[in-house]
Amino acid sequence: MPYVNIKITKEGATKEQKAELIKGVTQLLVDVLGKNPKTTVVTIDEVDTDNWGIGGESVSVIRKKEK
């Protein structure tokens, strides 16, 4: 039973986009590893940008600098 956990920043991924990720990752495991889609688990965690850091800064700070 494969388990895939996708972590993305909480910046407005739509319900449809998340459904596409789940479908696509499941299909990838079927195609590459021959896994059964009925037993493949995919979860998506959305992390607030204040709680995600890169290079010593939160994504919130990095996004503000990019503007």
PyRosetta script that sets phi, psi and omega in degrees:
from pyrosetta import init, pose_from_sequence

init()
pose = pose_from_sequence("MPYVNIKITKEGATKEQKAELIKGVTQLLVDVLGKNPKTTVVTIDEVDTDNWGIGGESVSVIRKKEK")
pose.set_psi(1, 99.8)
pose.set_omega(1, 177.8)
pose.set_phi(2, -68.0)
pose.set_psi(2, 145.0)
pose.set_omega(2, 176.0)
pose.set_phi(3, -130.4)
pose.set_psi(3, 122.2)
pose.set_omega(3, 179.2)
pose.set_phi(4, -120.2)
pose.set_psi(4, 129.8)
pose.set_omega(4, 178.1)
pose.set_phi(5, -116.1)
pose.set_psi(5, 117.0)
pose.set_omega(5, 178.6)
pose.set_phi(6, -100.7)
pose.set_psi(6, 128.2)
pose.set_omega(6, 176.5)
pose.set_phi(7, -114.1)
pose.set_psi(7, 125.9)
pose.set_omega(7, 178.2)
pose.set_phi(8, -131.6)
pose.set_psi(8, 156.5)
pose.set_omega(8, 175.0)
pose.set_phi(9, -72.9)
pose.set_psi(9, 147.6)
pose.set_omega(9, -177.4)
pose.set_phi(10, -81.4)
pose.set_psi(10, 84.7)
pose.set_omega(10, -177.1)
pose.set_phi(11, -133.1)
pose.set_psi(11, 29.7)
pose.set_omega(11, 170.4)
pose.set_phi(12, 96.5)
pose.set_psi(12, 26.6)
pose.set_omega(12, 172.5)
pose.set_phi(13, -60.8)
pose.set_psi(13, 132.3)
pose.set_omega(13, -177.4)
pose.set_phi(14, -78.8)
pose.set_psi(14, 164.0)
pose.set_omega(14, 175.9)
pose.set_phi(15, -57.6)
pose.set_psi(15, -39.7)
pose.set_omega(15, 180.0)
pose.set_phi(16, -66.9)
pose.set_psi(16, -40.7)
pose.set_omega(16, 178.6)
pose.set_phi(17, -64.6)
pose.set_psi(17, -41.6)
pose.set_omega(17, 179.2)
pose.set_phi(18, -66.3)
pose.set_psi(18, -39.4)
pose.set_omega(18, 177.0)
pose.set_phi(19, -62.3)
pose.set_psi(19, -39.1)
pose.set_omega(19, 178.1)
pose.set_phi(20, -65.5)
pose.set_psi(20, -39.7)
pose.set_omega(20, 175.8)
pose.set_phi(21, -60.8)
pose.set_psi(21, -46.7)
pose.set_omega(21, -179.3)
pose.set_phi(22, -61.3)
pose.set_psi(22, -46.6)
pose.set_omega(22, 179.8)
pose.set_phi(23, -63.7)
pose.set_psi(23, -45.3)
pose.set_omega(23, -176.7)
pose.set_phi(24, -66.8)
pose.set_psi(24, -42.2)
pose.set_omega(24, 179.4)
pose.set_phi(25, -66.8)
pose.set_psi(25, -41.2)
pose.set_omega(25, 177.0)
pose.set_phi(26, -59.4)
pose.set_psi(26, -47.1)
pose.set_omega(26, -179.3)
pose.set_phi(27, -64.5)
pose.set_psi(27, -36.9)
pose.set_omega(27, 177.5)
pose.set_phi(28, -60.1)
pose.set_psi(28, -43.5)
pose.set_omega(28, 178.2)
pose.set_phi(29, -65.9)
pose.set_psi(29, -34.9)
pose.set_omega(29, 175.3)
pose.set_phi(30, -64.8)
pose.set_psi(30, -49.8)
pose.set_omega(30, -175.4)
pose.set_phi(31, -67.7)
pose.set_psi(31, -42.9)
pose.set_omega(31, -173.2)
pose.set_phi(32, -87.5)
pose.set_psi(32, -41.9)
pose.set_omega(32, -173.7)
pose.set_phi(33, -111.2)
pose.set_psi(33, -3.1)
pose.set_omega(33, -179.9)
pose.set_phi(34, 69.4)
pose.set_psi(34, 27.1)
pose.set_omega(34, -177.7)
pose.set_phi(35, -76.5)
pose.set_psi(35, 152.9)
pose.set_omega(35, 178.5)
pose.set_phi(36, -79.5)
pose.set_psi(36, 120.4)
pose.set_omega(36, -179.0)
pose.set_phi(37, -64.1)
pose.set_psi(37, -24.1)
pose.set_omega(37, -179.4)
pose.set_phi(38, -69.3)
pose.set_psi(38, -20.7)
pose.set_omega(38, -179.5)
pose.set_phi(39, -115.6)
pose.set_psi(39, 11.7)
pose.set_omega(39, 179.4)
pose.set_phi(40, -91.5)
pose.set_psi(40, 126.3)
pose.set_omega(40, -178.4)
pose.set_phi(41, -109.5)
pose.set_psi(41, 129.4)
pose.set_omega(41, 176.2)
pose.set_phi(42, -126.9)
pose.set_psi(42, 126.2)
pose.set_omega(42, 175.1)
pose.set_phi(43, -119.3)
pose.set_psi(43, 150.0)
pose.set_omega(43, 177.0)
pose.set_phi(44, -122.9)
pose.set_psi(44, 121.3)
pose.set_omega(44, 175.0)
pose.set_phi(45, -104.8)
pose.set_psi(45, 127.5)
pose.set_omega(45, 176.0)
pose.set_phi(46, -102.3)
pose.set_psi(46, 120.5)
pose.set_omega(46, -175.4)
pose.set_phi(47, -107.3)
pose.set_psi(47, 130.3)
pose.set_omega(47, 177.2)
pose.set_phi(48, -59.4)
pose.set_psi(48, 141.3)
pose.set_omega(48, -176.4)
pose.set_phi(49, -63.7)
pose.set_psi(49, -20.2)
pose.set_omega(49, 174.2)
pose.set_phi(50, -72.1)
pose.set_psi(50, -19.5)
pose.set_omega(50, -176.3)
pose.set_phi(51, -105.1)
pose.set_psi(51, 13.7)
pose.set_omega(51, -179.0)
pose.set_phi(52, -127.2)
pose.set_psi(52, 118.3)
pose.set_omega(52, -177.1)
pose.set_phi(53, -116.2)
pose.set_psi(53, 145.0)
pose.set_omega(53, 176.1)
pose.set_phi(54, -136.8)
pose.set_psi(54, 128.1)
pose.set_omega(54, 176.9)
pose.set_phi(55, 59.3)
pose.set_psi(55, 30.3)
pose.set_omega(55, 177.0)
pose.set_phi(56, 88.0)
pose.set_psi(56, 3.2)
pose.set_omega(56, 179.1)
pose.set_phi(57, -130.2)
pose.set_psi(57, 150.9)
pose.set_omega(57, 176.2)
pose.set_phi(58, -72.9)
pose.set_psi(58, 155.6)
pose.set_omega(58, 177.8)
pose.set_phi(59, -61.9)
pose.set_psi(59, -32.2)
pose.set_omega(59, 177.7)
pose.set_phi(60, -58.9)
pose.set_psi(60, -44.9)
pose.set_omega(60, 179.5)
pose.set_phi(61, -66.3)
pose.set_psi(61, -44.0)
pose.set_omega(61, -179.5)
pose.set_phi(62, -61.2)
pose.set_psi(62, -43.6)
pose.set_omega(62, -179.9)
pose.set_phi(63, -62.2)
pose.set_psi(63, -39.3)
pose.set_omega(63, 179.6)
pose.set_phi(64, -64.5)
pose.set_psi(64, -37.3)
pose.set_omega(64, 179.0)
pose.set_phi(65, -68.1)
pose.set_psi(65, -28.7)
pose.set_omega(65, -177.7)
pose.set_phi(66, -73.6)
pose.set_psi(66, -17.9)
pose.set_omega(66, -176.5)
pose.set_phi(67, -80.5)
pose.dump_pdb("model.pdb")
